[in-house]
Amino acid sequence: MQRGPDDLDAIRQVVNQVLEAHAEEEGGQRSQARAEILIHSMHVFAQRGLARTTVQHLLDAAKVSRRTFYKYFRNKMDVLEHIYRIFIDNMLLHFHQEMRQARSVRAIIHNTTKVYFDYHLSMGPVINLMMEEARSSGSALAPHRERAQRIAAQVVTAEINRLTGRQLDPLVLRTMLWILENYSLYIFENGAFSAERLEECQRVMIGIAEAVVLGGDASPELLEARPG
């Protein structure tokens, strides 16, 4: 999956938005050099994988010096960890926004699912690498995955309770998040992006969530096989 200027602009927007929020929280300023390292590293990790990527590859892609790199990052794993944090922090931000705007459980299901899958278009195959790495218990990404899933499950469960009066076990939402993770790997299977799979996964995920949460008011056609 080659990334063009529009793809880089989309990634740059996501990265800058999160880094600016972090800078405000910490009372500092966002570094453009740090942002560029993160932006260009995504493509390198996606193309080469974690094991075959070196710090030099990241320096060459971002066109920065080794001294500049080590001013912001300890090693290549530190870069990937920051990319993953950006991914989940921006995802949680948009989840919260959808929660505030939604007027029904159906809207929450459709809108948050769309937010999740839209990220596959903007972030690209690096999502596959991060998902696999984060599921390893010894990885530096694992605590961020656990935090994100806990927060997302709590927020969505609370909103469902507010709108319907139902108190779902948080494990219900965690289970749906685990399904989403596996869909991410499926969409980028063998490193190749499949728009058809993304569309199918988004439709089926909405169908599963509606069936679990809405019961008899769900849309059963979402789970039916499509011709071809």
N, CA, C and O of each residue as an XYZ file, in Angstrom:
912
protein
N       0.857     -1.192      0.000
C       0.000      0.000      0.000
C       0.894      1.243      0.000
O       1.471      1.597      1.028
N       1.001      1.879     -1.118
C       1.847      3.057     -1.236
C       1.123      4.275     -0.683
O      -0.092      4.407     -0.834
N       1.853      5.139     -0.059
C       1.258      6.316      0.543
C       1.627      7.542     -0.275
O       2.803      7.818     -0.511
N       0.608      8.269     -0.702
C       0.820      9.472     -1.471
C       0.757     10.699     -0.603
O       0.656     10.588      0.619
N       0.816     11.894     -1.219
C       0.784     13.146     -0.460
C      -0.475     13.288      0.386
O      -0.415     13.785      1.511
N      -1.620     12.852     -0.153
C      -2.863     12.967      0.606
C      -2.838     12.079      1.833
O      -3.339     12.456      2.892
N      -2.241     10.873      1.688
C      -2.140      9.957      2.820
C      -1.279     10.559      3.919
O      -1.629     10.502      5.098
N      -0.139     11.142      3.520
C       0.748     11.752      4.505
C       0.081     12.938      5.197
O       0.283     13.159      6.391
N      -0.703     13.689      4.452
C      -1.420     14.814      5.047
C      -2.410     14.331      6.099
O      -2.561     14.949      7.153
N      -3.087     13.214      5.802
C      -4.057     12.659      6.757
C      -3.345     12.198      8.017
O      -3.812     12.454      9.127
N      -2.201     11.510      7.849
C      -1.421     11.053      8.998
C      -0.878     12.240      9.777
O      -0.912     12.251     11.008
N      -0.380     13.233      9.062
C       0.180     14.427      9.715
C      -0.885     15.127     10.559
O      -0.589     15.609     11.652
N      -2.104     15.185     10.067
C      -3.185     15.825     10.805
C      -3.465     15.093     12.110
O      -3.641     15.718     13.156
N      -3.506     13.763     12.043
C      -3.758     12.958     13.241
C      -2.633     13.147     14.252
O      -2.882     13.411     15.428
N      -1.386     13.010     13.782
C      -0.227     13.111     14.672
C      -0.159     14.489     15.327
O       0.017     14.591     16.542
N      -0.296     15.542     14.533
C      -0.196     16.892     15.079
C      -1.308     17.191     16.075
O      -1.088     17.867     17.080
N      -2.501     16.687     15.791
C      -3.624     16.925     16.705
C      -3.349     16.334     18.073
O      -3.584     16.984     19.092
N      -2.851     15.105     18.103
C      -2.589     14.444     19.382
C      -1.390     15.066     20.086
O      -1.429     15.274     21.299
N      -0.322     15.368     19.345
C       0.865     15.952     19.968
C       0.575     17.333     20.544
O       1.120     17.705     21.583
N      -0.275     18.084     19.874
C      -0.651     19.398     20.395
C      -1.449     19.258     21.694
O      -1.274     20.041     22.627
N      -2.323     18.254     21.743
C      -3.091     18.013     22.965
C      -2.168     17.605     24.106
O      -2.329     18.065     25.237
N      -1.192     16.734     23.805
C      -0.230     16.316     24.827
C       0.601     17.504     25.311
O       0.876     17.629     26.504
N       1.001     18.378     24.377
C       1.816     19.540     24.742
C       1.049     20.480     25.669
O       1.612     21.035     26.613
N      -0.238     20.651     25.388
C      -1.066     21.506     26.241
C      -1.183     20.925     27.642
O      -1.109     21.650     28.634
N      -1.367     19.602     27.714
C      -1.492     18.947     29.017
C      -0.203     19.070     29.833
O      -0.236     19.213     31.055
N       0.942     19.010     29.124
C       2.233     19.032     29.798
C       2.815     20.432     29.921
O       3.877     20.620     30.514
N       2.112     21.417     29.356
C       2.569     22.795     29.453
C       3.778     23.103     28.606
O       4.535     24.023     28.915
N       3.974     22.337     27.525
C       5.116     22.570     26.647
C       4.680     22.916     25.240
O       3.545     23.334     25.010
N       5.599     22.736     24.300
C       5.310     23.026     22.898
C       5.547     21.788     22.055
O       6.417     20.969     22.352
N       4.755     21.665     20.995
C       4.901     20.536     20.093
C       6.143     20.714     19.229
O       6.384     21.796     18.694
N       6.933     19.646     19.096
C       8.126     19.675     18.261
C       7.797     19.144     16.867
O       7.303     18.025     16.729
N       8.071     19.949     15.831
C       7.798     19.505     14.470
C       8.739     18.384     14.061
O       8.341     17.488     13.317
N       9.984     18.416     14.534
C      10.940     17.355     14.200
C      10.460     16.019     14.759
O      10.521     14.995     14.079
N       9.989     16.036     15.984
C       9.453     14.818     16.601
C       8.252     14.308     15.818
O       8.112     13.107     15.588
N       7.389     15.230     15.413
C       6.206     14.850     14.643
C       6.601     14.203     13.322
O       6.017     13.195     12.924
N       7.593     14.781     12.637
C       7.996     14.246     11.334
C       8.606     12.857     11.454
O       8.412     12.014     10.578
N       9.340     12.615     12.531
C       9.892     11.271     12.758
C       8.752     10.265     12.885
O       8.795      9.195     12.278
N       7.743     10.602     13.667
C       6.609      9.710     13.863
C       5.842      9.490     12.564
O       5.475      8.360     12.238
N       5.603     10.550     11.835
C       4.831     10.467     10.588
C       5.502      9.553      9.575
O       4.855      8.672      9.010
N       6.787      9.755      9.342
C       7.487      8.981      8.315
C       7.848      7.575      8.791
O       8.036      6.672      7.976
N       7.943      7.389     10.101
C       8.256      6.061     10.626
C       7.128      5.071     10.379
O       7.372      3.871     10.254
N       5.896      5.563     10.307
C       4.754      4.669     10.073
C       4.927      3.889      8.781
O       4.689      2.682      8.735
N       5.341      4.583      7.738
C       5.529      3.923      6.442
C       6.672      2.917      6.511
O       6.577      1.830      5.942
N       7.746      3.270      7.201
C       8.900      2.376      7.306
C       8.513      1.094      8.048
O       8.822     -0.007      7.592
N       7.847      1.235      9.176
C       7.422      0.058      9.945
C       6.470     -0.807      9.128
O       6.555     -2.035      9.150
N       5.563     -0.153      8.408
C       4.590     -0.908      7.618
C       5.264     -1.693      6.505
O       4.848     -2.808      6.193
N       6.301     -1.119      5.905
C       6.985     -1.760      4.776
C       7.987     -2.815      5.227
O       8.110     -3.863      4.592
N       8.696     -2.551      6.305
C       9.803     -3.417      6.703
C       9.480     -4.333      7.885
O      10.147     -5.348      8.086
N       8.460     -3.976      8.663
C       8.202     -4.720      9.884
C       9.123     -4.248     10.992
O      10.089     -3.529     10.734
N       8.836     -4.644     12.218
C       9.612     -4.169     13.352
C      11.030     -4.731     13.355
O      11.991     -3.990     13.563
N      11.163     -6.033     13.124
C      12.474     -6.686     13.216
C      13.458     -6.155     12.182
O      14.646     -6.021     12.475
N      12.984     -5.852     10.978
C      13.874     -5.444      9.894
C      14.080     -3.930      9.812
O      14.787     -3.439      8.933
N      13.461     -3.206     10.726
C      13.616     -1.750     10.760
C      14.736     -1.372     11.719
O      14.808     -1.894     12.832
N      15.602     -0.475     11.293
C      16.665      0.050     12.147
C      16.438      1.544     12.378
O      15.652      2.181     11.677
N      17.127      2.082     13.354
C      17.039      3.525     13.588
C      17.475      4.291     12.355
O      16.916      5.343     12.045
N      18.472      3.768     11.646
C      18.940      4.466     10.442
C      17.835      4.574      9.393
O      17.727      5.592      8.708
N      17.025      3.542      9.265
C      15.900      3.603      8.328
C      14.957      4.746      8.704
O      14.438      5.444      7.833
N      14.742      4.931      9.999
C      13.846      5.988     10.456
C      14.463      7.368     10.232
O      13.766      8.321      9.883
N      15.770      7.462     10.435
C      16.471      8.735     10.188
C      16.373      9.121      8.726
O      16.085     10.271      8.395
N      16.615      8.147      7.845
C      16.582      8.419      6.407
C      15.190      8.851      5.956
O      15.055      9.763      5.141
N      14.158      8.197      6.486
C      12.787      8.511      6.076
C      12.370      9.906      6.524
O      11.722     10.636      5.774
N      12.742     10.275      7.751
C      12.339     11.569      8.304
C      13.308     12.688      7.958
O      13.021     13.865      8.174
N      14.493     12.294      7.401
C      15.532     13.274      7.041
C      15.948     14.116      8.251
O      15.983     15.345      8.199
N      16.263     13.402      9.347
C      16.750     14.071     10.546
C      18.068     13.433     10.964
O      18.387     12.321     10.544
N      18.826     14.133     11.786
C      20.104     13.619     12.264
C      19.896     12.637     13.409
O      18.840     12.605     14.041
N      20.926     11.838     13.660
C      20.856     10.894     14.777
C      20.712     11.657     16.101
O      19.998     11.220     17.004
N      21.383     12.774     16.201
C      21.296     13.580     17.422
C      19.857     14.053     17.668
O      19.368     14.013     18.797
N      19.184     14.502     16.595
C      17.789     14.944     16.726
C      16.893     13.787     17.127
O      16.006     13.940     17.967
N      17.126     12.625     16.522
C      16.314     11.445     16.839
C      16.388     11.118     18.323
O      15.360     10.946     18.978
N      17.615     11.033     18.856
C      17.782     10.618     20.247
C      17.417     11.719     21.243
O      17.394     11.490     22.452
N      17.139     12.889     20.737
C      16.616     13.953     21.599
C      15.185     13.623     22.021
O      14.739     14.020     23.097
N      14.468     12.887     21.155
C      13.062     12.605     21.408
C      12.739     11.136     21.678
O      11.730     10.827     22.312
N      13.595     10.230     21.197
C      13.277      8.802     21.307
C      14.492      8.005     21.763
O      15.631      8.353     21.451
N      14.234      6.929     22.507
C      15.320      6.078     22.998
C      15.782      5.086     21.930
O      16.973      4.794     21.822
N      14.847      4.574     21.151
C      15.134      3.547     20.156
C      13.924      3.399     19.236
O      12.958      4.154     19.352
N      13.975      2.429     18.322
C      12.869      2.263     17.370
C      11.579      1.821     18.063
O      10.483      2.188     17.638
N      11.715      1.029     19.136
C      10.526      0.580     19.856
C       9.831      1.745     20.529
O       8.604      1.770     20.627
N      10.601      2.701     20.987
C      10.036      3.901     21.594
C       9.211      4.669     20.567
O       8.165      5.226     20.900
N       9.678      4.701     19.324
C       8.938      5.367     18.250
C       7.611      4.652     18.011
O       6.559      5.287     17.941
N       7.669      3.320     17.886
C       6.438      2.561     17.643
C       5.451      2.733     18.795
O       4.243      2.826     18.577
N       5.973      2.776     20.021
C       5.098      2.973     21.178
C       4.386      4.323     21.102
O       3.198      4.419     21.412
N       5.106      5.355     20.695
C       4.492      6.683     20.565
C       3.454      6.695     19.447
O       2.405      7.325     19.582
N       3.736      6.005     18.349
C       2.763      5.923     17.257
C       1.487      5.243     17.743
O       0.380      5.679     17.428
N       1.654      4.180     18.508
C       0.493      3.449     19.021
C      -0.309      4.315     19.984
O      -1.540      4.308     19.957
N       0.389      5.058     20.831
C      -0.304      5.959     21.751
C      -1.102      7.010     20.994
O      -2.219      7.349     21.384
N      -0.528      7.526     19.913
C      -1.244      8.503     19.099
C      -2.502      7.876     18.517
O      -3.572      8.485     18.518
N      -2.361      6.657     18.022
C      -3.489      5.937     17.438
C      -4.624      5.776     18.443
O      -5.774      6.091     18.135
N      -4.309      5.287     19.643
C      -5.383      5.018     20.601
C      -5.909      6.298     21.251
O      -7.100      6.394     21.544
N      -5.034      7.281     21.479
C      -5.497      8.524     22.094
C      -6.456      9.268     21.170
O      -7.464      9.812     21.620
N      -6.134      9.289     19.869
C      -7.017      9.972     18.926
C      -8.317      9.190     18.748
O      -9.387      9.773     18.575
N      -8.209      7.867     18.793
C      -9.399      7.035     18.708
C     -10.323      7.303     19.894
O     -11.530      7.465     19.715
N      -9.768      7.350     21.093
C     -10.576      7.612     22.278
C     -11.199      9.003     22.239
O     -12.336      9.196     22.668
N     -10.450      9.960     21.724
C     -10.969     11.323     21.588
C     -12.217     11.333     20.710
O     -13.226     11.947     21.056
N     -12.137     10.650     19.574
C     -13.278     10.615     18.667
C     -14.424      9.767     19.224
O     -15.591     10.062     18.965
N     -14.103      8.723     19.981
C     -15.151      7.943     20.633
C     -15.945      8.832     21.593
O     -17.175      8.799     21.611
N     -15.223      9.625     22.390
C     -15.885     10.524     23.337
C     -16.762     11.539     22.596
O     -17.869     11.846     23.037
N     -16.270     12.048     21.489
C     -17.053     13.002     20.705
C     -18.339     12.377     20.186
O     -19.404     12.994     20.224
N     -18.227     11.146     19.700
C     -19.411     10.449     19.195
C     -20.397     10.171     20.323
O     -21.608     10.231     20.111
N     -19.900      9.870     21.507
C     -20.773      9.625     22.657
C     -21.606     10.873     22.969
O     -22.808     10.788     23.218
N     -20.946     12.018     22.951
C     -21.628     13.269     23.296
C     -22.677     13.644     22.250
O     -23.710     14.224     22.584
N     -22.412     13.314     20.992
C     -23.296     13.737     19.907
C     -24.436     12.754     19.638
O     -25.483     13.152     19.128
N     -24.248     11.491     19.969
C     -25.230     10.458     19.638
C     -26.505     10.625     20.466
O     -26.460     10.965     21.648
N     -27.635     10.376     19.816
C     -28.931     10.458     20.492
C     -29.591      9.094     20.632
O     -30.700      8.989     21.156
N     -28.912      8.049     20.167
C     -29.464      6.702     20.278
C     -28.323      5.695     20.327
O     -27.203      5.994     19.915
N     -28.615      4.498     20.835
C     -27.606      3.445     20.867
C     -27.210      3.049     19.456
O     -26.040      2.772     19.193
N     -28.175      3.021     18.546
C     -27.861      2.680     17.155
C     -26.848      3.653     16.568
O     -25.928      3.253     15.855
N     -27.025      4.935     16.875
C     -26.080      5.941     16.372
C     -24.692      5.727     16.971
O     -23.687      5.874     16.276
N     -24.633      5.380     18.254
C     -23.342      5.101     18.894
C     -22.648      3.949     18.186
O     -21.461      4.032     17.872
N     -23.389      2.869     17.936
C     -22.818      1.687     17.290
C     -22.293      2.033     15.901
O     -21.148      1.719     15.572
N     -23.116      2.672     15.095
C     -22.726      2.987     13.721
C     -21.570      3.976     13.684
O     -20.623      3.786     12.921
N     -21.629      5.024     14.491
C     -20.626      6.084     14.409
C     -19.267      5.669     14.966
O     -18.232      5.977     14.375
N     -19.267      4.967     16.109
C     -17.980      4.550     16.680
C     -17.323      3.459     15.832
O     -16.099      3.414     15.708
N     -18.134      2.591     15.258
C     -17.577      1.565     14.369
C     -16.954      2.213     13.142
O     -15.884      1.801     12.695
N     -17.616      3.218     12.602
C     -17.070      3.935     11.442
C     -15.765      4.639     11.798
O     -14.817      4.626     11.012
N     -15.712      5.255     12.980
C     -14.481      5.915     13.425
C     -13.331      4.913     13.438
O     -12.236      5.202     12.956
N     -13.593      3.737     13.995
C     -12.543      2.716     14.090
C     -12.027      2.324     12.710
O     -10.818      2.298     12.485
N     -12.919      2.026     11.803
C     -12.480      1.552     10.491
C     -11.936      2.670      9.609
O     -11.115      2.413      8.728
N     -12.375      3.895      9.828
C     -11.804      5.024      9.075
C     -10.308      5.157      9.336
O      -9.560      5.596      8.463
N      -9.872      4.778     10.534
C      -8.456      4.879     10.861
C      -7.604      3.945     10.009
O      -6.419      4.208      9.802
N      -8.183      2.879      9.523
C      -7.425      1.962      8.674
C      -7.065      2.617      7.349
O      -6.056      2.281      6.728
N      -7.905      3.554      6.924
C      -7.618      4.263      5.681
C      -6.544      5.323      5.886
O      -5.703      5.530      5.011
N      -6.566      5.994      7.031
C      -5.606      7.076      7.258
C      -4.258      6.574      7.768
O      -3.219      7.128      7.408
N      -4.260      5.527      8.607
C      -3.011      5.040      9.200
C      -2.320      3.985      8.352
O      -1.091      3.911      8.346
N      -3.081      3.167      7.635
C      -2.476      2.175      6.750
C      -2.005      0.919      7.466
O      -2.399      0.667      8.605
N      -1.151      0.120      6.796
C      -0.754     -1.203      7.307
C      -0.012     -1.203      8.637
O       0.114     -2.253      9.267
N       0.485     -0.046      9.079
C       1.168     -0.017     10.380
C       0.213     -0.449     11.496
O       0.656     -0.889     12.557
N      -1.090     -0.324     11.258
C      -2.080     -0.777     12.231
C      -1.911     -2.264     12.498
O      -1.988     -2.708     13.644
N      -1.680     -3.036     11.437
C      -1.496     -4.487     11.566
C      -0.326     -4.799     12.490
O      -0.437     -5.625     13.396
N       0.789     -4.132     12.251
C       1.988     -4.337     13.059
C       1.738     -3.986     14.523
O       2.141     -4.726     15.420
N       1.073     -2.856     14.763
C       0.827     -2.413     16.139
C      -0.117     -3.353     16.866
O       0.083     -3.651     18.043
N      -1.149     -3.825     16.168
C      -2.099     -4.739     16.793
C      -1.414     -6.028     17.234
O      -1.632     -6.509     18.346
N      -0.589     -6.580     16.357
C       0.118     -7.817     16.692
C       1.078     -7.604     17.857
O       1.156     -8.436     18.760
N       1.804     -6.500     17.837
C       2.781     -6.218     18.888
C       2.087     -5.951     20.222
O       2.557     -6.411     21.263
N       0.979     -5.216     20.205
C       0.296     -4.838     21.448
C      -0.323     -6.029     22.153
O      -0.548     -5.983     23.363
N      -0.603     -7.101     21.412
C      -1.224     -8.278     22.034
C      -0.205     -9.180     22.722
O      -0.572    -10.168     23.358
N       1.077     -8.836     22.591
C       2.117     -9.571     23.303
C       2.244     -8.990     24.711
O       2.488     -7.794     24.869
N       2.081     -9.824     25.723
C       2.033     -9.332     27.101
C       3.312     -8.618     27.536
O       3.266     -7.748     28.405
N       4.452     -8.976     26.942
C       5.706     -8.353     27.325
C       6.046     -7.109     26.543
O       7.095     -6.507     26.771
N       5.189     -6.711     25.631
C       5.465     -5.556     24.781
C       5.216     -4.244     25.520
O       4.378     -4.170     26.419
N       5.964     -3.207     25.123
C       5.740     -1.877     25.689
C       4.386     -1.319     25.275
O       3.876     -0.393     25.906
N       3.797     -1.881     24.215
C       2.499     -1.416     23.750
C       1.345     -2.002     24.556
O       0.256     -1.428     24.581
N       1.570     -3.135     25.213
C       0.493     -3.859     25.895
C      -0.243     -3.017     26.947
O      -1.473     -3.052     26.976
N       0.457     -2.257     27.818
C      -0.272     -1.454     28.815
C      -1.174     -0.400     28.168
O      -2.248     -0.100     28.691
N      -0.748      0.159     27.042
C      -1.561      1.168     26.359
C      -2.817      0.523     25.765
O      -3.893      1.120     25.777
N      -2.669     -0.702     25.246
C      -3.821     -1.444     24.730
C      -4.822     -1.712     25.842
O      -6.025     -1.527     25.659
N      -4.326     -2.147     26.994
C      -5.201     -2.450     28.120
C      -5.938     -1.197     28.587
O      -7.141     -1.240     28.846
N      -5.216     -0.085     28.691
C      -5.836      1.179     29.126
C      -6.915      1.614     28.158
O      -8.012      1.989     28.573
N      -6.608      1.568     26.859
C      -7.557      2.024     25.849
C      -8.825      1.173     25.857
O      -9.935      1.700     25.773
N      -8.652     -0.146     25.959
C      -9.826     -1.026     25.947
C     -10.668     -0.835     27.198
O     -11.897     -0.865     27.133
N     -10.019     -0.639     28.329
C     -10.755     -0.424     29.573
C     -11.575      0.857     29.501
O     -12.748      0.869     29.875
N     -10.963      1.934     29.021
C     -11.660      3.219     28.935
C     -12.805      3.134     27.935
O     -13.920      3.562     28.231
N     -12.534      2.580     26.743
C     -13.568      2.489     25.705
C     -14.749      1.665     26.193
O     -15.900      2.046     25.983
N     -14.474      0.537     26.844
C     -15.551     -0.327     27.340
C     -16.378      0.390     28.395
O     -17.605      0.290     28.398
N     -15.711      1.118     29.296
C     -16.422      1.832     30.354
C     -17.308      2.934     29.782
O     -18.453      3.102     30.202
N     -16.769      3.684     28.822
C     -17.511      4.806     28.251
C     -18.738      4.324     27.491
O     -19.835      4.851     27.675
N     -18.552      3.322     26.636
C     -19.674      2.830     25.840
C     -20.711      2.149     26.723
O     -21.911      2.330     26.519
N     -20.263      1.370     27.698
C     -21.193      0.703     28.617
C     -22.031      1.729     29.368
O     -23.234      1.537     29.544
N     -21.410      2.812     29.811
C     -22.136      3.860     30.545
C     -23.167      4.541     29.654
O     -24.271      4.846     30.105
N     -22.815      4.783     28.395
C     -23.744      5.441     27.481
C     -24.927      4.540     27.144
O     -26.059      5.011     27.033
N     -24.667      3.253     26.982
C     -25.757      2.310     26.724
C     -26.707      2.272     27.916
O     -27.925      2.220     27.746
N     -26.146      2.299     29.117
C     -26.964      2.324     30.327
C     -27.801      3.600     30.395
O     -28.974      3.558     30.768
N     -27.209      4.712     30.042
C     -27.916      5.996     30.089
C     -29.082      6.034     29.109
O     -30.149      6.568     29.413
N     -28.860      5.453     27.916
C     -29.870      5.542     26.864
C     -30.918      4.434     26.932
O     -32.041      4.616     26.462
N     -30.563      3.293     27.510
C     -31.488      2.151     27.501
C     -31.857      1.645     28.886
O     -32.855      0.940     29.041
N     -31.073      1.991     29.886
C     -31.309      1.461     31.219
C     -30.683      0.097     31.434
O     -30.741     -0.439     32.541
N     -30.078     -0.483     30.385
C     -29.443     -1.801     30.505
C     -28.030     -1.651     31.051
O     -27.288     -0.766     30.626
N     -27.662     -2.507     31.983
C     -26.317     -2.496     32.550
C     -25.573     -3.724     32.026
O     -25.623     -4.794     32.632
N     -24.896     -3.561     30.916
C     -24.161     -4.675     30.324
C     -22.886     -4.954     31.109
O     -22.264     -4.040     31.649
N     -22.513     -6.198     31.164
C     -21.217     -6.563     31.730
C     -20.132     -5.924     30.856
O     -20.179     -6.072     29.635
N     -19.155     -5.217     31.442
C     -18.092     -4.591     30.640
C     -17.377     -5.571     29.723
O     -16.809     -5.173     28.707
N     -17.403     -6.862     30.083
C     -16.748     -7.861     29.245
C     -17.432     -7.975     27.880
O     -16.807     -8.387     26.903
N     -18.715     -7.609     27.817
C     -19.419     -7.627     26.526
C     -18.734     -6.676     25.553
O     -18.457     -7.035     24.409
N     -18.464     -5.459     26.023
C     -17.806     -4.475     25.164
C     -16.367     -4.851     24.891
O     -15.872     -4.636     23.784
N     -15.680     -5.413     25.883
C     -14.297     -5.850     25.666
C     -14.254     -6.931     24.580
O     -13.344     -6.954     23.752
N     -15.247     -7.824     24.595
C     -15.309     -8.878     23.583
C     -15.448     -8.277     22.188
O     -14.816     -8.752     21.244
N     -16.266     -7.242     22.052
C     -16.440     -6.601     20.743
C     -15.161     -5.881     20.318
O     -14.844     -5.819     19.131
N     -14.436     -5.344     21.282
C     -13.156     -4.708     20.956
C     -12.142     -5.745     20.480
O     -11.338     -5.463     19.591
N     -12.174     -6.932     21.062
C     -11.271     -7.996     20.621
C     -11.629     -8.444     19.202
O     -10.748     -8.769     18.406
N     -12.905     -8.458     18.899
C     -13.320     -8.775     17.522
C     -12.756     -7.734     16.561
O     -12.249     -8.082     15.495
N     -12.840     -6.465     16.934
C     -12.321     -5.397     16.082
C     -10.823     -5.569     15.824
O     -10.352     -5.354     14.707
N     -10.089     -5.952     16.848
C      -8.651     -6.179     16.670
C      -8.389     -7.251     15.617
O      -7.522     -7.092     14.758
N      -9.138     -8.330     15.692
C      -8.949     -9.410     14.722
C      -9.368     -8.981     13.324
O      -8.775     -9.414     12.335
N     -10.378     -8.138     13.238
C     -10.760     -7.597     11.934
C      -9.633     -6.752     11.349
O      -9.404     -6.771     10.139
N      -8.928     -6.010     12.207
C      -7.802     -5.194     11.729
C      -6.744     -6.068     11.069
O      -6.218     -5.725     10.010
N      -6.437     -7.196     11.698
C      -5.446     -8.113     11.128
C      -5.954     -8.717      9.822
O      -5.183     -8.928      8.886
N      -7.239     -8.990      9.767
C      -7.853     -9.580      8.573
C      -7.826     -8.604      7.397
O      -7.568     -9.001      6.261
N      -8.093     -7.327      7.674
C      -8.131     -6.304      6.614
C      -6.765     -6.136      5.959
O      -6.670     -5.895      4.755
N      -5.695     -6.265      6.771
C      -4.337     -6.096      6.241
C      -3.586     -7.422      6.175
O      -2.362     -7.443      6.304
N      -4.291     -8.509      5.981
C      -3.666     -9.827      5.921
C      -2.587     -9.856      4.838
O      -2.801     -9.400      3.715
N      -1.420    -10.404      5.202
C      -0.269    -10.472      4.292
C       0.232     -9.089      3.865
O       0.898     -8.955      2.839
N      -0.091     -8.063      4.658
C       0.414     -6.722      4.387
C      -0.320     -5.964      3.302
O       0.053     -4.838      2.974
N      -1.370     -6.567      2.734
C      -2.107     -5.918      1.644
C      -3.457     -5.434      2.155
O      -4.187     -6.179      2.809
N      -3.782     -4.191      1.853
C      -5.055     -3.614      2.272
C      -6.181     -4.085      1.362
O      -6.023     -4.129      0.142
N      -7.316     -4.437      1.955
C      -8.480     -4.863      1.197
C      -9.674     -3.993      1.556
O     -10.206     -4.087      2.662
N     -10.097     -3.139      0.615
C     -11.268     -2.283      0.839
C     -12.529     -3.120      0.979
O     -13.439     -2.767      1.729
N     -12.579     -4.237      0.248
C     -13.754     -5.115      0.317
C     -13.879     -5.726      1.715
O     -14.972     -5.809      2.275
N     -12.747     -6.150      2.261
C     -12.779     -6.724      3.608
C     -13.153     -5.674      4.646
O     -13.899     -5.961      5.583
N     -12.640     -4.465      4.482
C     -12.971     -3.395      5.421
C     -14.470     -3.145      5.421
O     -15.083     -3.040      6.483
N     -15.064     -3.049      4.238
C     -16.503     -2.813      4.136
C     -17.289     -3.964      4.765
O     -18.273     -3.744      5.472
N     -16.842     -5.190      4.499
C     -17.511     -6.357      5.063
C     -17.393     -6.374      6.583
O     -18.381     -6.613      7.276
N     -16.198     -6.124      7.107
C     -15.978     -6.138      8.553
C     -16.796     -5.063      9.247
O     -17.359     -5.301     10.315
N     -16.866     -3.885      8.648
C     -17.635     -2.796      9.256
C     -19.111     -3.164      9.313
O     -19.761     -2.951     10.336
N     -19.648     -3.715      8.227
C     -21.062     -4.105      8.191
C     -21.357     -5.194      9.223
O     -22.321     -5.086      9.981
N     -20.527     -6.244      9.253
C     -20.775     -7.357     10.163
C     -20.605     -6.924     11.617
O     -21.365     -7.361     12.481
N     -19.608     -6.063     11.900
C     -19.398     -5.603     13.269
C     -20.603     -4.812     13.766
O     -21.031     -4.975     14.909
N     -21.144     -3.959     12.909
C     -22.353     -3.212     13.287
C     -23.497     -4.177     13.545
O     -24.268     -4.004     14.489
N     -23.602     -5.206     12.690
C     -24.658     -6.197     12.879
C     -24.530     -6.954     14.182
O     -25.520     -7.174     14.880
N     -23.306     -7.355     14.514
C     -23.072     -8.071     15.775
C     -23.404     -7.177     16.968
O     -24.085     -7.607     17.899
N     -22.927     -5.941     16.940
C     -23.164     -5.016     18.055
C     -24.652     -4.729     18.218
O     -25.156     -4.685     19.340
N     -25.358     -4.533     17.107
C     -26.800     -4.295     17.193
C     -27.517     -5.505     17.779
O     -28.405     -5.359     18.618
N     -27.126     -6.709     17.333
C     -27.773     -7.924     17.823
C     -27.577     -8.081     19.326
O     -28.496     -8.489     20.036
N     -26.383     -7.759     19.807
C     -26.083     -7.892     21.238
C     -26.801     -6.834     22.064
O     -27.373     -7.139     23.110
N     -26.772     -5.609     21.599
C     -27.283     -4.496     22.409
C     -28.763     -4.210     22.170
O     -29.499     -3.926     23.115
N     -29.206     -4.285     20.910
C     -30.582     -3.914     20.579
C     -31.543     -5.098     20.533
O     -32.761     -4.927     20.591
N     -30.982     -6.293     20.429
C     -31.844     -7.474     20.411
C     -32.808     -7.474     19.244
O     -32.384     -7.448     18.088
N     -34.110     -7.503     19.534
C     -35.140     -7.580     18.501
C     -35.213     -6.358     17.603
O     -35.819     -6.420     16.533
N     -34.612     -5.251     18.010
C     -34.626     -4.034     17.189
C     -33.412     -3.938     16.263
O     -33.228     -2.932     15.577
N     -32.592     -4.981     16.247
C     -31.393     -4.974     15.401
C     -31.776     -5.132     13.939
O     -32.921     -5.438     13.604
N     -30.785     -4.915     13.073
C     -30.981     -5.057     11.629
C     -30.376     -6.385     11.180
O     -29.176     -6.443     10.909
N     -31.171     -7.453     11.092
C     -30.615     -8.789     10.819
C     -29.952     -8.902      9.459
O     -29.080     -9.748      9.262
N     -30.357     -8.058      8.518
C     -29.765     -8.149      7.166
C     -28.276     -7.825      7.159
O     -27.568     -8.196      6.222
N     -27.791     -7.135      8.192
C     -26.365     -6.805      8.241
C     -25.500     -8.052      8.403
O     -24.326     -8.053      8.032
N     -26.080     -9.107      8.955
C     -25.327    -10.329      9.209
C     -25.543    -11.392      8.136
O     -24.986    -12.486      8.223
N     -26.332    -11.081      7.151
C     -26.592    -12.064      6.102
C     -25.512    -12.030      5.038
O     -24.953    -10.975      4.737
N     -25.221    -13.200      4.468
C     -24.201    -13.290      3.407
C     -24.623    -12.472      2.207
O     -25.801    -12.431      1.853
N     -23.659    -11.823      1.583
C     -23.902    -11.043      0.379
C     -23.568    -11.854     -0.860
O     -22.628    -12.648     -0.828
N     -24.295    -11.686     -1.937
C     -23.988    -12.452     -3.156
C     -22.610    -12.155     -3.687
O     -22.131    -11.024     -3.606
N     -21.967    -13.185     -4.236
C     -20.631    -13.002     -4.797
C     -19.564    -13.217     -3.779
O     -18.379    -13.101     -4.093
